[in-house]
Amino acid sequence: MAASKGGQGRSIRLPKNVCGERVRIALVEARPAGLSLRQLVAATGLSAYQVRKGILWIKEVAAQEHLTPLIYTARDGYRFPTDPADWIAYERAQFAAALTRISRLLSGTVTPHALKYPDDRWARFVLNQTTSMVSTLDLLANGAAPVGT
């Protein structure tokens, strides 16, 4: 699958689903191993941009259609693992990353805002609304939530 090139070395625009199917097929063929971005470029003949576009399509559409969860690890790259423990570990890592980002937003921006302007309705609203979300993300990231229910 050589990458199609338009004039002056530019890649031809391919729809998300075409890029996604090429990436999905490459990952299915590589199972259970994963492929890095560079390896996916080589395996599909797509550009790095097109591979990323395909990965997004898989996450948004194809994973649910084909019941194949897509995960990424720095060690193994992108892959469709067969062991649910791999899915759960990836999901927990994603929840931990979300918890970190939101916690830093709250501690670095929203809380100082609320302390400086205690009557600000927006800051109070954000802090009140995010309290349960932070608790839930913490439970999900740390595995305290029941698995398999």
C-alpha positions, -999 to +999 in steps of 0.1 A: +000+000+000+021+029-012+010+063-001-007+082-028+009+115-036-006+145-052+014+172-069+045+185-052+048+157-027+015+163-009-006+133+003-040+128-013-068+136+011-084+104+022-116+102+043-112+093+079-128+059+074-104+049+047-074+059+068-090+042+098-097+009+080-061+007+067-048+013+103-073-012+117-064-039+093-027-033+100-033-036+137-055-067+133-027-084+113-001-075+139-022-089+168-013-095+196+017-073+191+012-035+187+026-011+162+042+023+167+032+053+147+062+049+125+054+012+120+018+020+111+031+045+085+052+018+070+025-009+072-003+012+057+015+035+033-002+064+048+014+096+061+017+101+099-011+126+097-034+101+079-025+074+105-034+097+133-067+105+116-073+068+112-066+062+149-091+088+158-117+072+135-110+038+152-116+054+186-147+072+175-164+046+153-147+013+145-138+001+180-175+000+189-185-015+155-159-043+157-159-047+195-121-043+195-108-019+222-078+001+209-051+009+235-018+026+234+013+021+255+047+036+250+063+001+251+039-017+227+024+011+206-012+009+193-028-025+196-060-045+200-052-066+230-073-097+237-068-097+275-094-076+294-068-069+320-049-048+294-081-029+286-087-021+323-051-011+329-053+013+299-087+027+310-073+033+346-043+051+332-065+073+311-087+082+341-055+089+361-043+113+333-077+130+333-076+133+371-042+148+370-052+174+344-084+184+362-067+185+396-040+208+383-066+231+366-084+233+399-054+238+422-035+261+398-063+282+385-098+278+399-090+275+436-067+307+436-095+324+416-121+314+442-098+324+471-091+358+456-127+365+447-148+345+472-181+360+459-174+350+423-203+327+414-184+311+385-155+299+406-178+286+433-199+268+407-169+252+391-155+240+425-189+226+435-195+208+403-161+192+400-159+178+435-178+146+427-161+143+393-127+144+409-137+118+435-151+095+407-120+099+386-099+090+416-119+059+423-117+049+386-080+056+383-071+037+415-092+007+409-115+011+438-146+009+417-160-025+412-149-043+381-173-064+360-205-050+373 
